[in-house]
Amino acid sequence: MTMYNLTTDQRVDKALADNFLRQATRRATDRLRNNKYKASDELGNWEEWRNAGETIRKHVIANLDFYLHQLIEQMEKRGVHVHLAKTPADAVGIVRNIVREHDAKNVLKSKSMISEEIHLNHALEEDGAAAVETDLGEYIIQIAGEPPSHIIVPAMHKTRQQVADLFEPIAGHALSSDTPTLTRFVRIQMREQFLRGDIGITGCNFAVANTGSIVMVTNEGNGRMVSTLPRVQITLMGMERIVPSFRELDIMLNLLARSATGQRLSSYTTILTPPKKSADSDGPEEYHLVILDHNRSEILGDKLFRTALNCIRCGACFNVCPVYRQLGGHAYGSVYSGPIGSVITPLLEKDWKKWGHLPYFSSLCGACTEGCPVRIPLHDLLVKLRMRKTQSGHTPQVEQQIFKAYRYLFTREKTLRRALRLGAHLQWPFVRNHRITGGPAPLSNWTKSRTLPMVAPKPFMQIWADLNNKR
């Protein structure tokens, strides 16, 4: 049974039972977080850099129509085909049409969260086109049939032996699980793919509005191969991923690399100003930019949640979140996990029944807000999402009945006292060391992982009355 068929509770239980997953998640997030601290200290004046990043993102989002128009104008005057996709289905349809038009059978992909968001690979495979992820982590989870478990380190939940087991059917022989053997196997596979690629599909970390340039940030170099070897290239971009100019890009790249992996600059920062010119030795002759909305326009118009669009997809909030660090990404059930995923997924998908659990995947400790390089108030947004879900009437019937009972009891003093006296007697089978550690549902949903203070045998008001009588 895959994670797609599991309920939220089943995904959580599966994650909590997987000791390697939990150790690997904590180890990876510890390393990324500590690297970020070192890199930000080295840069100096980190809070000033955060202020600058927040100011840039707020300015862009407030003037998004202007910068989108400027970007599109700059690209189209050079011959780039710009496509505006209202929905994921529209974006998939645009890419499908381009692939069919060129009768492409080999589609190479560099890491793109938008392609994950619109579930592009499955659609291309239905059309008979082989979509191959060229990023090592993405390649691993593509073979495994899983979504990313982390926005930066998508396959960190896999052991080397699990990776070797995934590669062996492709290799046709046994593979050692040591890192050099596995990476050498992937390099050989990718070299053949790069030479056969008909179309390249990449993501976009930032688009520079005043020059019409696309910026990709990677650590493996596969993005450059995908964007230079195929004759046709498609870039998928969320409509908010814009900076006004290279001046602002400089600040955002400093924040992104340090927040994501603790590097001063990622190994490969690729800036494309397509399409290929006659004097260029490589690059695509035909270039398509697909700009996806997918309810981002509605988020833009929502004053409560507009700041969610400021996200630069660095993953810093994942690395400090106590919930993510215990469960990993797959327990969330969504493409975007971690605190930012818990905020944007319900807003993008607009389906409380399917995604209404996500705002509750948080302790509301505020570590995500403190870790965000552009100061998105993530824990505040999570509280507001809980409020919106409740106001829309999508809370479970059991929860609604519990709060009705709560209101009934706490507005009737005598009834509340009788209920507390009854609870003090009924609790004893479930009390250990003065804490409630068990009980029937829905109480057991809490006590299976936490405890509750026991109901006092004698309430405070009774103790106070007894003291007055003694006096």
N, C-alpha and C positions, 0 to 999 in steps of 0.2 A: 504493500500500500504506500503510495507516494504522499508527500506532504499536502498535495493539492486535495486529496480525498479525506484529510483528517479534520476534525473539529478543532477549535481553538484549544480546548482543554487537552485533547489528545496530543496536539503539537507541543504544548507546554510540558506535559508529562514526559513525552519522548525526549525533549531537550534536557529536562532535569535528570533523567535516568542515564544520559550519555556523559559519562565522566570525562572521556577524551574531549568531547565538544566543549564542555565547560572549562576544562583546563586550557585547551588551545585558545578559546575565546579570551579568557583572562590574560593569558600570556601575550597574545598578539595585541590586545588593547592596552595592556601595561606598557609594552614596548613603544607603541605608537604614541601614547600619551606622554611618556617620559621623553621621547625624542622631540615632541612638540615643545615641552617645557624648556629643554636645552636650546632648541633653535630660536624660540621666542626671546629667551634671556640673552642669547648672543646678538640678536637684532637690536635689542634695547627699546625702551619706550613702547612696549607692546600695547599698552592701553591706548596710546595715541594712534598706533597703527589700526587698532580695532575701531576707534572712533572714525578714522578716515575711511575704512572699509564700509562701516555702517552708513556714513554720509553718502558715499558713492552709490551704494545699492539703493538707498532710499530715494536719491535723486533720479536714478534710472527708472525705478518703478513708478515714481510720480510722473515721469515724462516718457513713459514707455511707447506711447503712440508716435512721438516725435522721433525717437531713436530707431524704432522699427522701420519707419518710413525712410529714414536716412540710410539705414543698412540696406534695405531692399533697393533703393535708388542707386546706391553705389555698386551693388552687385549686378543689377540688371543692365546697367550701362556698359559693363564689361562682357556681357553675354552669358551670365549665369542664369539658369532657370530657377526662379524662386517659386515655391509652392506653399500656400497657406492651408494648413489642415486644421479644421475645427475640432475633429474628434480623432481618437486612435484609429477607428475604421477608415477615416479619410486618409490618414497618413499611410496606413498599410496599403490602401488602394493606389495611392500615388506611387509608392515604391514598386508595387507589383506591376503597374503599367510600364514603368521605366524598364524593369527587368524583362518583361515580355517583349517590349519594343525592340530590345537589343538581343532577344533570344539568348539571354545569359543563362548559363548552367552552373557557373562557379562564382559565387558571391563571397567576397572576403569582407570580414567585419573587424573593425577595431572597437575597443570597448565603448559602448554607448548605452547609458541608462535609459534613454528615450526608446531605443529599440526593445529593451526589456519591458518598458512601460506599455508599449503598444503590442507586445508579443509578436514581433515581426518574424522571427525565425520559423515558427510553425507555419505561418502563412506562405512563406517562400518555399518551404519544403512541399507544401500541398501543390504548388505550381511546378514542382520538379526541379527547382533550383537548389543546389547545395549551398547552404549558408554556413560558412566556417568562421568560428571565432578564432582570432589570431593572438589575442591576449592569453597568456598561459593560464591564469586563474579562470578566465571566462571559458577557455577551451575545456578545462577540466569539468566545470559544472555543466557545460553543454553536453558533454558525453554522458555525464551522470543524470541529465534530465532535471536539473535543479536550478532554482533562481539563485542569485548571489546571496551569500550570508553576511557580507559586509560591503559597503559601497566602494571601498578602496582595495580590500583583500577578499575577493569574492569566494575563494576556495579554502579559507583558513581552517574550516572545520574538517578537512580531509587529512588523513594520515598519508605518509608517503606510500605505504603498502596499498592503501585504498586507491591511490592514484595509479600505481603500477598495475593493479588489477583492472582498472578502467582502460589502460593503454594496451594491455596484452592482446585483446581480440583484434585491435587495429594492427599491432605489430606482427601478429601471427606466431609469436613465440614468447617465452617467459622473459620478463624484464626484472632486473634488479631494482630494488626500491631506493637505491641511493640517489641523491639529488643530481649528480653529474649525468648518470645514465638516463634519468627521466627527462632532464632538460635537453640532452643531446637528441633523444628520440623526437621531442617536440620540434626542435630546430630543423631536423631533417624533414619532418612532415610539413612544416610551414614553408620551407624553401620551395617545395614542389607546389604548394598551394599558391604562393605568391606569383610563380611563373605562369600559372594557369588561370589566374583570376580575370574574369570578364568585367566585373563591376566591384568597386570598393565602397563600403559603407562605414562612415565614421561618426563619432559623436562630436560635440562641441562644448568645450569648457567655457569659452567666451567668444563672442563675436564683436569686433571693433566697428562701431557704427560709422565713423567718419572716413574709414578706408575700405570698408567692406571685406575685412579680413576675418578668417576663422582661426581660432587658437585651440590647439589640442595639447594636453599635458599628460605625458606617459612616462613610464620607466623602462620600457622594453624595446622601443623603437619600431614596434609593429605598426603603429599608427602612420609612420612615415612610409613604410612599404605599401600599406593599403591605399595611401593617398597619392602615391606617385606611379606605381606600376600599372594598375588597371586604366583602360582608356576612358572609362566613365566612373565618376565618383558622385556619391550621394552623401550629404551631411544632414544628420537629424539633429534638430535643435529645439529646446524648449523656448518659448517666445520671450522669456525673461532673461535669458543668458547673454546680456549685452553690456558692454562698457562703452562710454562715449568716444574715448581715444586711447592711444598708447600710453598717455600719461596716467590714466586711471588703471589701465591694464598692469602697469608696473606695480602698483600697490596691491592689486588683487592677486597677482602671481606670488608676491612675497607672502601674503596671508595664506593662500591656498596650499603651497608646498609645505610651509612650516606647520600648518594646522593638520594636514593630511598625514604626512609621513615624517615630519621633523627635518626635511631637507631644506637647504637654502633655496634650491631650485630643483625641480624634477629633472631626471636624466635627459629627457627629451621634451623641450617646449617648442612645438611646431607651429609656425604662423604661415597660413596659406592665404594668398590673394589670387583666387582662381578667376578664370581657367588658365590652362597652359598657353603661354605666348610663343610666338614663332621662334624666339631666341632661346627658349627653355629646352634643356635636354631631356627633361622628364616631367611628369605631371599629367593630369587628366585633360583630354581634349574637350570633354563635355562634363559640365559640373551642375549638379542639382542641389539646392538647399531647400529642405523641408522644415518649415517652422510650425511647431505643434502648439495648439491652444489647450485642448483637453481641460476645459473649465478654468484655466488660468485667468481668463478675462473676468469670470465671476469672482474669483479670489481677489483680483485687482480692484474690483468695485466694492469689496467687503472690508470696511474699515477695521473690523475686529481682527481679520486674518491676513491682511495685505502684506504684513511683514514676513510671512512665510515664503513669499516670492524672493526675498533677499538671499536665500540659501545659495551657497557656491559649491555644494556637494563635496565638502572636504572630509566628512565623516568624523570630525572632532567630537561631536555630541555622542556618537556611538561609544567612543573610547572612555567616557567618564560616566556613562549611564549605568547605575547598579542593576537595572532590569536587563538591559542588553548584555551586560557582562556575565550574567548568570544563565541566560537562555540562548544567546546567539541570535542570528537574524531570521532563521526559518520559522521560529515559534510565532512570529508576527503574522505569517501567512501572506505577506504583501511583497511586492517588488522592492519598495522602499521600506526599510526597517529602521530601528533605532528611534530616538526622539523625533527627528525631523520626519521620518516615515509615518510615525503615529499622528503627526499633524497634517501632512499634505495628502496622505492617501484618502482619508475620509472626504477631504475637500475636492480632490480630483475626481474620485469615483462616485461621490454623491449617493452612497448606498449604506445607510446606517445599519441595515440588517446584516450585511456582510462585513463591514469594516468598523462598526460601532464599538468593538472591543478595544481598538487601538489606543484611544486616549487614556485608557486605564492601564496600559503597559508602562506605568511610570510611578515612581514614589513621590514625585513632585518636590524632589530635594533641591532642584535648581542648578545642579551641576552642569546640565546641558546648556543652560543660558550662559553660565560663566565660561564655558568652553567654546562657545560659538565665536568665531573670529569677526563676525559682522553683527554681533549683539542681537540676534533674534531672541525675543523673550519666550523661549519654547515652553517653559513650564506654565507660564500664564496662558499661552495658546491652548495647551492641553486642558487646563481648567475650563476655559471658554468653550472648548469643543464638548466637554462633558455637559456643560450647561445647555448648549444648543441641542445635543442629543436628547436630554431630558425634556426640554421645552417642546421638542418636536414629537414627543410621545413614543419614542422608540426604546424606552427602557423596558426590561422584561417584566411580565406581569407579577412575578414573585417579588421583585424589587419594589414595584409600585405598591403592592399589598403591605410589604414590610414598613414602608414609610407612612402609609395610611395608619397602620397600627401604632407606629411611633408617635404620630401627631395625636391620635386618639388618646393614648396613655399620658402623654406629657401635657395635655390640656385638661386632664382630670386627675387631680392630686390623690384623692382617695383610691381611685382605681389603680393608679401607678403604685401606690404603697402596697396594695394587696398583691399586685403582680410581682413586685420585688420580693415580698415575703414568700410567695409561691416559688419563685425562681431560686431563692436561697435553699429551699428544701429539695427541689428537683435537680439541682446542679451536681449533687455529691457523686453520682456514678462517674462523672466526667472530670472531676477535680483531682489534680496531682500537684503537690507542693504549692497549694493555694493558687493554682492557675487552672483555667478550664482548657483541657487538652483534647477533647473529643466532642461528641454530640451528633444528633441527627442533622440531615440537610434542612435548611441551607447553612446552619451553623458549621457543619463539617467542612464546607468550602473554605472557611477561614482557618479552622483549627488543624487542618491537615498540614499546614505549613507554618502556622503561628499559634500563639496561645492568647487567651483573654484573662483579664483579672476576674477572679471569682466575685459573685454577688456577695456583699457583706452580710453575714448572718444577722447583724443588727445595723440598720441604716443610721447614718449620721444624725438625722433628726431625732431618732429615738434615743441615741446616746446623749444628745444635747438636752433632751427633755429629762432624762434620768439624772443628769448632772444638776439641772435646775432643781429637781425635787430633793436631791441630797442637800443642796445649799439651803 
